[in-house]
Amino acid sequence: MKLSQDEVRHLAGLARLKLDEDQADKMTDEVGSIIEYVESIQKIDVTNIEPFSMSAKSQGFRPDQAFDCDDLTRELILENFPGRAGDLLAAPGVFTNPKS
Amino acid sequence: MPLNELTITQAIKELESGNLTSRALTEACLTQIQSLDGALHAFLEVYADEALTQADRSDARREEGNVLGPLDGIPMALKDNIMVQNKRCTAGSKMLATYNAAYDATVTKKLTDAGAVILGKTNLDEFAMGSSTEHSAFGPTKNPRNPECVPGGSSGGSTVAVAANMCLGALGSDTGGSIRQPAAFCGITGLKPTYGRVSRSGLIAMASSFDQIGPLAKSAEDAALILSVIQGRDNADQTTANVEPFVADWKDNVKGLKIGLPRQVWAVKGIEPEVREATEKSLKLLESMGAELVEIDLPYVDEALAVYYVLMPCEVSANLSRFDGIRFGARKQNLPLFETYAESRAENLGSEVKRRILIGTFSLSSGYIDAYYVHAKKVQTLIRQGYNEAFKSVDLIATPTAPTTAFKLGAKLNDPLSMYLEDIFTVSVNVAGLPAISIPCDTNGGMPVGLQFMAPWFEEAKLLSTAKTLQNHLSEP
């Protein structure tokens, strides 16, 4: 299927990506042609076929447990965060403006 | 022979016999980087002083008889999506231009525990998305055979570092061909291990169910040595498999080995004549050495690429949602929350990454998820079954690694679909989770051509032994 520019803008909103006019045009063409290309799989009959899931040889879910790290690791994690107040991580408020 | 041109296997012999020091080897690599990397741009960062310190420590250990492991003193490079604690790890993205890795990747730790000298970090397509290394936010890497051509990608930097003798071996990552295709384009050996063989902890995720770290090397023997060090079950990666460890098993011949040639692959019209000629010649050589070539059916060759371009972007869109300006990278300030996300991402992610995020968001969105994502997961089951069936009658499957040789810089940059078609022979291996290797064939002085072998799950030993036997014969005059 071809995508409309409005559909691409809607996807960009879902993906939290700002697209300017030129980019929206370009992405509409490119994303649309790739989606048309991948539609070739829809002609494959998958009746009674289960979706693939991870190999039984892997380890399943790990326990949900916090663990300590050394001071250097801790400092590096804090240092990499784009906003910081002392040992706290600073993020913008979440109750302003979610755009519809 | 200049020291930096040694294979790892040769260098170890010299180190063991006392004819060579790690310092001399490391200095030779650093000198090569200094003279060539301005033109080729394989490296994003070089740790010259630290590498020499590590080399001296290795020499001291050897002197005392306390060699750490099989790679002690060997200078190696890492793709810059693999973390080294307290070192920049950019994944080729503006988003992580200043990111300082908080911990070592499991493979980094395994290499350093085995004594390897880490020379630095190499260039890649942004977040490993691309087949030419042109999608790096820090500029492209050039093919050492012809700097007007791309080295392939996404592990272009690691591949060029090995091909141009700037290091003895390197690690890359392969999600759809990112180790094998650049190895083919630059004329070296690249191994993508079975999914679950090598820990992904500390690898910046692209598509988690396909990503696998593996060696780029000058020979199959070197690739085996690196794999033997980096493999293994890891508590930090739940998808590492509980299987017998890989142990090299070198056979001195290929007599009776059955090699499957999938009709559907060899019938693809886009295979360039020089690729067909070089790969067929190598296969004939194997036949003359006693291997049996068998035509086989391998269904869904074309569709595997389409399945990959549904599933991979879905995982990309989920994995890259963390790069939102809140948790990593540069944050656009003083904006409401939605705009903080949308503008930080718009400014710091490149166009190929955005394209894949949008494709994935579409394939996962309400109303489309069943026809795209779920349908592709079912076809993935069929593709795995197809391989399972094929490996009942053959030991290995052989195909060209890529349909073309290295193309000119810029040639495919504005045509994403033609860039994606470069992966047509490599992606199905990732979709099925299989191991595969690309080794160089005879090129008659032209651009290098890669021959790909695929093996059943966890049978890397068979893959490597065949590759080594063929390499030994190809190098004979």
Interface residues (C-beta under 8 A of the other chain):
Chain A: L3 V8 L11 A12 G13 L14 A15 R16 L17 K18 L19 Q23 K26 M27 E30 V31 S33 I34 I35 Y37 V38 E39 S40 I41 Q42 I44 V46 I49 E50 P51 F52 M54 S55 K57 S58 Q59 G60 F61 R62 C69 L72 T73 L76 I77 E79 N80 F81 P82 G83 A91 P92 G93 V94 T96 N97 P98 K99
Chain B: Q85 N86 Y99 N100 A101 A102 Y103 Y195 G196 S209 R233 N235 Q238 T239 T240 A241 N242 V243 Y300 D302 E303 A306 V307 Y309 V310 S317 S321 D324 G325 I326 R327 F328 G329 A330 R331 L335 P336 L337 F338 E339 T340 Y341 A342 E343 R345 A346 L349 S351 K354 R355 I357 L358 I359 T361 F362 S363 S365 A371 Y372 V374 H375 A376 K377 K378 V379 Q380 T381 L382 R384 P416 L417 Y420 G433
